[in-house]
Amino acid sequence: MKTQKLLIALLFVIMLTSLSSCAPSGYESHESGFFSGLWHGFIIVFSLIGKLFGSDIGIYAEHNTGFMYWLGFIIGIGGFGGGGYSARR
């Protein structure tokens, strides 16, 4: 019972953090790199839900480093669904 409450609280904190991280960060002077792309790939589902409701939420960072950001973004999208490896035979 105690571990179930702890798990629910942990999931709530993770969900709240994920939803708040979809907010636009404004224009910053630094470019987003690999790890920012990875994070944006992980939270793309929440960003798309926000876009459906008309929020001004970006799907990806406009100021990025190019290939490394793109690579992190693609890996993040693939990591969210587990890829084809999780398919049952």
C-alpha positions as CSV (number, residue, x, y, z in Angstrom):
1,M,0.0,0.0,0.0
2,K,2.8,2.4,0.9
3,T,4.8,1.6,-2.2
4,Q,1.6,2.1,-4.4
5,K,1.1,5.6,-2.9
6,L,4.8,6.4,-3.5
7,L,4.6,5.1,-7.1
8,I,1.5,7.3,-7.8
9,A,3.2,10.3,-6.3
10,L,6.3,9.7,-8.4
11,L,4.3,9.3,-11.6
12,F,2.4,12.5,-10.8
13,V,5.7,14.4,-10.4
14,I,7.1,13.0,-13.6
15,M,3.9,13.8,-15.5
16,L,3.8,17.4,-14.1
17,T,7.5,17.9,-15.0
18,S,6.9,16.6,-18.5
19,L,3.9,18.8,-19.1
20,S,5.7,21.9,-17.8
21,S,8.7,21.3,-19.9
22,C,6.6,21.6,-23.1
23,A,6.3,25.3,-22.5
24,P,8.3,27.5,-24.9
25,S,11.6,28.5,-23.3
26,G,11.8,31.8,-25.2
27,Y,14.7,32.8,-27.4
28,E,17.9,32.0,-25.8
29,S,21.4,32.8,-26.9
30,H,22.6,29.2,-26.8
31,E,21.8,26.5,-29.3
32,S,20.0,23.3,-28.3
33,G,22.3,20.2,-28.7
34,F,22.0,16.5,-28.6
35,F,20.5,16.1,-25.1
36,S,17.9,18.8,-25.8
37,G,16.9,17.0,-29.0
38,L,16.7,13.8,-27.0
39,W,14.4,15.4,-24.4
40,H,12.2,17.0,-27.1
41,G,11.9,13.6,-28.8
42,F,10.7,12.1,-25.5
43,I,8.1,14.7,-24.9
44,I,6.8,15.0,-28.4
45,V,3.5,13.3,-27.5
46,F,2.8,16.0,-24.9
47,S,3.8,18.8,-27.4
48,L,1.4,17.4,-30.0
49,I,-1.5,17.3,-27.5
50,G,-0.7,20.9,-26.6
51,K,-0.7,21.8,-30.3
52,L,-4.1,20.1,-30.8
53,F,-5.6,22.5,-28.2
54,G,-4.1,25.5,-29.9
55,S,-1.3,26.3,-27.5
56,D,1.8,28.0,-28.8
57,I,4.1,25.1,-28.1
58,G,7.0,24.3,-30.3
59,I,7.6,20.7,-31.5
60,Y,11.4,21.3,-31.8
61,A,13.9,24.0,-30.9
62,E,14.4,26.6,-33.6
63,H,17.9,27.4,-32.5
64,N,19.6,24.0,-32.7
65,T,23.0,22.7,-33.6
66,G,21.9,20.8,-36.7
67,F,22.7,17.2,-37.1
68,M,23.4,16.4,-33.4
69,Y,20.0,17.9,-32.3
70,W,18.3,16.0,-35.1
71,L,20.0,12.8,-34.1
72,G,18.9,13.2,-30.5
73,F,15.4,14.1,-31.6
74,I,15.1,10.9,-33.7
75,I,16.5,8.7,-30.9
76,G,14.1,10.3,-28.4
77,I,11.1,9.6,-30.6
78,G,12.2,6.0,-31.1
79,G,13.0,5.6,-27.4
80,F,9.5,6.7,-26.4
81,G,7.8,3.8,-28.2
82,G,10.4,1.2,-27.5
83,G,11.1,0.8,-31.2
84,G,10.5,-2.4,-33.0
85,Y,12.3,-4.5,-30.4
86,S,9.4,-4.5,-28.1
87,A,7.1,-6.2,-30.6
88,R,5.9,-9.7,-29.6
89,R,6.3,-12.6,-32.0
